[in-house]
Amino acid sequence: MKKILPIFLVIFSSLLFSQSFYSTSTKSNDVDKLLVWLQYNALQEGIAIEYGSAIFRNNILEINDLKISEYAGRNVPTARSLGDLISGNSGNLGTGVITAKKIKINFKSLVDLSNFSKSRNKTLLANMYKSQVFFEIQELRFPSEVFLEEIGDELNFTQLSIANRAANYLNNLSVKIELKAKGRFRAEAIFTADLNDELSLLYSGDTSVDGDNIGYQYFSMLEMIVGPFDQISSKMQSFIAITTIECPALYEKNNIDAWFAYSDNEYCRSADRFLNELDLESELDVFDEDIIDSEMFLVSNPLGSKIYGFQVNLNWSNRVLRDASILSGGVIDTALLTIKSIFDTRLNKQEFDQLLYQFSGPEYGEIISSVLQGDEIYREYSKYQPKIKSFANNPQGIGFTIKSRSGIDEEYLFYAAENPLLLVSLLDDIELELLLNKRN
């Protein structure tokens, strides 16, 4: 897979930053040209990549009926194109095959990000906070071996059989990443993932950026992120232009002979020289641990950037719970029994304070009691006691939401990470809700 990842990066970076894709009628043809190079390079790694259609329209790339399988290497006498060769050599469905019904990627906001880093036009920044879907994948199916090989050595025979069963019914993944606008520079980012209607996860964050305080640090970080893709895009535009002129047979309908000739170094030597000189690894060296480090992102955010809330929620089916309980070796069942015993009946205030002290332990009991003293925490307990009891008897989902009425400064959180006691001052402005058996 060593060659495939760089080619993927080439395809997407070229789409992101090449303005020609947005101003000419040949943009879909250029996408096909990039994808055919992806297919060829994948074949060199023993992998067959097929797709029903690839369309790039209105800033959205849509790939339908994607199939990735092992390349069998058989002779296909009837093959007239590279696509015929791949489909004739690909593995059988159900044997180590990855498929996806549809993949959609919206590049508009990323193009705006690139343009914003150059022009510093705040209108482009506002466009990135409009409601839109960034990424969506429907019905991604992958072989159970992918999951089992990661955990197989950690399980006994019984657990392995349960994991194998779970892997076979949790092998259909759908993912969506979207943005819902809440103001000119404020939006809620939402991530949802669903595994065959058996297990689903929702995560969202409501944040804003202060456009008036965007300064040097912010743009320096932005340019370091965008710059490498700009460089790759420029080189790949040259690559497509060169091969279109000098190696047109590679892009024709019946092109198998041209690709065989290229493989034998008898055709399109200019493309070969170009790819050998293209050092994607050095272009992407900027994305090391120092640049991606979360503290640098926090420092680079403009003053006044705020977090208004976030939510996490996980749902599961009865058989997911059953299999997870077996895999946990009784840990989940024990936890549920403990919750039932604690929340089966409502405690009075004195009993609740004693229980809180016991759970906190002698070292922290007095501190916890002093912080949570008063009737407010007991009122919250009284509100949630019947809900937690119901959850313990029939657990179907759990999560929480945190909301801030005035917004929490991201810079403040940066300092609170070093001094957690600063978080106490936020309690009056925060609303915390426990989600129990709430469907996504």
C-alpha positions in Angstrom: 0.0 0.0 0.0 3.1 2.3 0.1 2.3 3.8 -3.3 -1.4 4.1 -3.0 -1.6 6.6 -0.1 0.5 9.2 -2.0 -1.7 8.8 -5.1 -4.9 9.3 -3.0 -3.3 12.5 -1.5 -2.4 13.6 -5.1 -6.0 13.1 -6.2 -7.6 15.0 -3.4 -5.1 17.8 -3.2 -5.4 18.4 -6.9 -9.1 18.6 -6.6 -8.8 21.0 -3.6 -6.6 23.6 -5.0 -6.7 23.4 -8.8 -8.9 26.3 -9.9 -9.1 24.7 -13.4 -11.4 22.0 -12.0 -14.0 24.8 -11.3 -13.8 26.7 -14.5 -13.6 24.2 -17.4 -15.9 21.6 -18.8 -13.2 18.9 -18.6 -13.0 18.7 -14.8 -14.7 15.3 -14.6 -12.3 14.0 -17.3 -9.4 15.1 -15.2 -10.8 13.3 -12.2 -11.0 10.1 -14.3 -7.4 10.6 -15.4 -6.2 10.9 -11.8 -8.2 7.8 -10.8 -6.8 5.7 -13.6 -3.3 6.4 -12.3 -4.5 5.4 -8.8 -5.8 2.1 -10.3 -2.6 1.4 -12.1 -0.4 2.1 -9.1 -2.7 0.0 -6.9 -2.2 -2.9 -9.3 1.6 -2.7 -8.7 0.8 -3.3 -5.0 -1.4 -6.3 -5.8 -4.7 -4.4 -5.3 -7.6 -4.1 -7.7 -9.7 -0.9 -7.4 -13.0 -0.7 -9.3 -15.8 1.9 -9.3 -19.0 2.3 -11.2 -18.8 6.0 -11.8 -16.9 9.1 -10.6 -18.5 12.5 -11.0 -17.1 15.9 -10.0 -19.8 18.5 -10.2 -20.7 21.6 -8.1 -17.6 21.1 -6.0 -18.6 17.6 -5.0 -16.8 14.4 -5.8 -19.0 11.4 -5.9 -17.7 7.8 -6.4 -20.3 5.1 -6.7 -20.0 1.3 -6.3 -16.4 1.3 -5.1 -14.8 -2.2 -4.8 -11.3 -2.9 -3.5 -9.9 -6.4 -3.6 -6.8 -8.5 -4.1 -5.4 -8.5 -7.6 -5.4 -12.2 -8.8 -2.9 -11.6 -11.6 -4.7 -13.9 -14.1 -4.5 -13.5 -17.8 -7.6 -11.8 -19.3 -7.5 -12.3 -23.1 -10.7 -10.3 -23.6 -9.5 -7.2 -21.8 -9.4 -4.1 -24.0 -8.9 -1.5 -21.3 -7.2 -1.2 -17.9 -10.7 -1.3 -16.4 -11.4 -4.7 -18.1 -8.1 -6.1 -16.8 -8.9 -5.0 -13.2 -12.5 -6.3 -13.2 -11.4 -9.6 -14.8 -8.6 -10.0 -12.1 -10.3 -8.8 -9.0 -11.2 -11.2 -6.2 -14.6 -12.6 -5.5 -17.1 -10.8 -3.3 -16.9 -11.9 0.3 -13.2 -12.9 0.1 -11.3 -10.0 1.6 -13.2 -7.4 -0.5 -14.0 -3.9 0.6 -17.0 -2.2 -1.0 -18.8 1.1 -0.7 -22.1 2.0 -2.3 -21.3 5.8 -2.4 -18.6 8.2 -1.3 -19.3 11.9 -1.5 -16.7 14.6 -0.6 -17.5 18.3 -0.7 -14.4 20.4 -1.4 -15.9 23.8 -1.4 -15.0 24.8 2.1 -11.5 23.5 1.7 -11.0 25.5 -1.5 -12.3 28.5 0.5 -9.7 27.7 3.2 -6.9 27.7 0.7 -8.1 31.0 -0.9 -8.7 32.5 2.5 -5.1 31.8 3.5 -3.9 33.8 0.5 -6.4 36.6 0.3 -7.4 36.9 4.0 -10.8 37.8 2.8 -13.2 37.3 5.8 -16.1 36.6 3.4 -14.5 33.3 2.5 -14.1 32.5 6.2 -17.8 33.2 6.7 -18.6 30.8 3.8 -16.9 28.0 5.7 -19.4 28.4 8.5 -22.5 27.8 6.3 -24.6 24.6 6.6 -23.1 21.9 4.4 -22.1 18.2 4.3 -18.3 17.8 4.2 -18.1 14.0 3.8 -20.4 11.1 3.5 -19.9 7.4 2.9 -22.8 4.9 2.5 -22.7 1.2 3.1 -18.9 0.6 3.5 -18.5 -3.1 3.8 -15.3 -4.6 5.0 -14.2 -8.2 5.7 -14.4 -9.4 9.3 -10.7 -10.3 9.2 -9.8 -6.6 9.2 -11.4 -6.3 12.7 -10.4 -9.7 14.1 -6.7 -9.5 13.2 -6.4 -6.5 15.5 -7.8 -8.2 18.6 -7.6 -12.0 17.9 -4.4 -12.5 20.0 -6.1 -10.9 23.1 -9.2 -13.2 23.2 -9.8 -16.8 24.3 -11.7 -19.3 22.2 -15.2 -18.3 23.4 -14.5 -14.6 23.1 -13.0 -15.1 19.6 -16.2 -16.9 18.4 -18.3 -14.0 19.8 -16.1 -11.4 18.2 -16.3 -13.3 14.8 -20.1 -13.2 15.0 -20.1 -9.5 15.9 -17.7 -8.6 13.1 -20.0 -10.2 10.6 -23.0 -8.1 11.5 -21.1 -4.9 12.2 -19.5 -4.8 8.8 -21.7 -2.2 7.1 -20.6 1.3 8.0 -22.2 4.6 7.1 -20.5 7.9 8.1 -21.5 11.5 7.7 -19.7 14.7 8.7 -21.7 17.9 8.3 -21.9 21.5 9.5 -25.0 23.4 10.7 -24.7 27.2 10.7 -25.6 29.1 13.9 -24.2 32.5 13.0 -21.7 34.3 10.7 -18.7 32.7 12.3 -20.4 30.1 14.4 -21.5 26.5 13.5 -22.1 23.1 14.9 -19.9 20.3 13.5 -21.7 16.9 13.6 -20.1 13.5 13.1 -22.4 10.4 12.9 -21.4 6.8 12.3 -23.8 3.8 12.0 -22.9 0.1 11.9 -25.7 -1.7 10.2 -28.3 -0.1 12.5 -26.8 -2.1 15.4 -24.3 0.4 16.8 -24.3 4.2 16.2 -22.3 7.1 17.4 -23.0 10.8 17.3 -20.5 13.5 18.2 -21.0 17.3 17.8 -19.3 20.5 18.8 -20.7 24.0 18.7 -17.9 26.6 18.2 -17.3 30.1 16.9 -14.3 32.0 15.8 -13.7 35.8 16.3 -13.0 37.1 12.8 -11.8 40.5 14.2 -8.9 38.9 16.1 -7.4 36.7 13.4 -3.8 37.6 13.3 -0.3 36.5 12.3 -0.2 33.2 14.3 -3.4 32.0 12.8 -2.4 32.7 9.2 1.1 31.3 9.8 -0.4 28.0 10.9 -2.9 28.0 8.0 -0.2 28.6 5.4 1.9 25.7 6.9 -1.1 23.4 6.4 -2.2 24.6 3.0 1.2 25.1 1.5 2.2 21.5 0.8 -1.1 20.7 -1.0 -0.6 23.8 -3.1 2.7 22.5 -4.2 1.4 19.0 -4.9 -1.5 20.4 -6.9 0.8 22.5 -9.0 2.9 19.6 -9.9 0.0 17.3 -10.6 -1.6 19.8 -12.9 1.6 19.8 -14.9 1.6 16.0 -14.8 -2.0 15.7 -16.2 -1.1 18.4 -18.9 2.1 16.6 -19.9 0.5 13.1 -20.1 -2.6 14.3 -21.9 -0.4 15.8 -24.7 2.4 13.2 -24.8 0.6 10.0 -23.8 -3.0 10.4 -25.0 -3.4 6.6 -25.5 -3.4 6.0 -21.7 -6.7 7.9 -21.5 -8.5 6.4 -24.5 -11.4 4.0 -24.2 -9.5 0.9 -25.3 -6.1 1.6 -23.7 -4.8 -1.8 -22.5 -1.9 -1.9 -25.0 -0.8 1.6 -24.0 -0.7 0.6 -20.3 1.3 -2.6 -21.1 3.7 -0.5 -23.1 4.0 2.0 -20.2 4.6 -0.9 -17.8 7.4 -2.2 -20.1 9.0 1.3 -20.3 8.2 1.5 -24.0 5.7 4.4 -23.8 5.1 7.6 -21.9 8.7 7.9 -20.5 7.9 11.5 -19.6 5.3 10.4 -17.0 7.7 7.9 -15.6 10.4 10.5 -15.2 7.9 12.9 -13.6 6.7 10.3 -11.0 10.2 9.4 -10.1 11.1 13.0 -9.5 7.9 13.7 -7.5 8.8 13.4 -3.8 5.4 13.6 -2.1 6.9 12.4 1.2 9.1 15.5 1.6 6.2 17.8 0.5 4.1 16.4 3.4 6.9 16.5 6.0 5.2 19.6 7.5 2.5 17.4 8.9 4.6 16.1 11.7 3.8 15.8 15.4 4.9 19.4 16.1 2.4 20.9 13.6 -0.6 18.7 14.4 0.0 19.1 18.1 -3.2 20.3 19.7 -1.5 23.0 21.8 -0.3 24.7 18.6 -3.8 24.6 17.2 -5.1 26.2 20.4 -2.5 28.9 20.3 -3.2 29.7 16.7 -6.9 30.2 17.2 -7.9 33.9 17.3 -8.6 35.5 20.7 -12.2 35.3 21.5 -12.9 31.9 19.8 -15.5 30.1 21.9 -17.0 26.7 22.6 -20.7 26.7 23.2 -21.1 23.0 23.7 -20.6 19.5 22.6 -22.5 16.2 22.6 -21.5 12.5 22.6 -24.1 9.8 22.3 -23.7 6.0 21.7 -26.6 3.6 20.9 -26.6 -0.1 20.6 -28.9 -3.1 19.8 -29.7 -5.9 22.2 -27.4 -8.3 20.5 -24.5 -5.8 20.6 -25.0 -5.5 24.3 -25.2 -9.3 24.7 -22.0 -9.9 22.8 -20.2 -7.0 24.4 -21.1 -8.4 27.8 -19.6 -11.7 27.0 -16.5 -10.2 25.5 -16.0 -8.0 28.7 -15.9 -11.2 30.8 -18.7 -10.1 33.1 -17.5 -6.5 33.6 -20.6 -4.9 31.9 -23.0 -7.2 33.8 -21.3 -6.4 37.1 -21.5 -2.6 36.4 -25.2 -2.8 35.5 -26.0 -4.8 38.7 -24.1 -2.1 40.8 -26.0 0.7 39.1 -29.3 -1.2 39.8 -28.5 -1.6 43.5 -27.6 2.1 43.9 -30.5 3.6 41.9 -33.2 1.1 42.6 -34.8 3.3 45.3 -34.4 7.0 45.8 -32.2 8.0 48.7 -33.0 10.9 51.0 -30.6 13.8 51.3 -28.6 12.4 54.2 -28.2 9.0 52.6 -27.1 10.6 49.4 -24.4 12.7 51.1 -23.1 9.7 52.9 -22.9 7.7 49.6 -21.2 10.5 47.8 -18.6 10.7 50.6 -18.0 6.9 50.5 -17.5 6.9 46.7 -15.1 9.8 46.9 -13.0 8.1 49.6 -11.4 9.6 52.7 -8.8 11.5 50.7 -11.2 13.5 48.5 -14.5 13.0 50.3 -14.5 16.3 52.2 -13.4 18.2 49.1 -16.1 16.7 46.9 -18.7 17.3 49.6 -17.8 20.9 50.0 -17.8 21.6 46.2 -21.1 19.8 45.7 -22.8 20.8 49.0 -26.3 22.3 48.9 -29.5 21.0 47.4 -28.7 21.4 43.7 -26.7 18.2 43.3 -29.4 16.3 45.2 -32.1 17.7 42.9 -30.1 16.5 39.9 -29.8 13.1 41.5 -33.6 13.0 42.2 -34.3 14.0 38.5 -32.0 11.3 37.1 -32.7 8.4 39.5 -35.7 7.0 37.7 -34.0 7.5 34.3 -30.8 5.7 35.5 -32.9 2.9 37.0 -34.7 2.4 33.7 -31.4 2.5 31.8 -29.9 -0.2 34.1 -32.9 -2.5 33.5 -32.8 -2.0 29.7 -29.6 -0.2 28.5 -29.9 1.0 24.9 -27.7 4.1 24.8 -25.7 6.5 26.8 -24.2 10.0 26.3 -24.1 13.5 27.5 -24.3 17.1 26.4 -22.5 20.2 27.7 -23.8 23.6 26.9 -22.5 27.1 27.8 -24.8 30.0 27.6 -22.2 32.7 27.0 -19.5 30.4 25.4 -16.2 29.2 26.9 -13.1 30.9 25.6 -10.7 28.3 24.0 -7.8 30.2 25.4 -9.2 29.7 28.9 -9.4 26.0 28.3 -5.8 26.0 27.3 -4.8 27.4 30.7 -7.4 25.1 32.5 -5.6 22.1 31.1 -2.6 23.1 33.2 -4.7 24.2 36.2 -7.9 22.1 36.5 -9.1 24.2 39.4 -9.9 27.0 36.9 -12.8 24.8 35.6 -14.7 25.3 38.9 -15.4 28.9 37.8 -17.2 27.6 34.7 -19.8 25.6 36.6 -22.4 28.4 36.9 -22.4 29.0 33.1 -22.6 25.3 32.1 -25.6 23.0 31.6 -24.8 19.3 31.8 -27.3 16.7 30.7 -27.0 13.0 30.9 -28.5 11.2 27.9 -29.9 7.8 28.7 -31.5 5.5 26.0 -31.8 8.5 23.6 -31.7 7.5 19.9 -29.4 9.4 17.5 
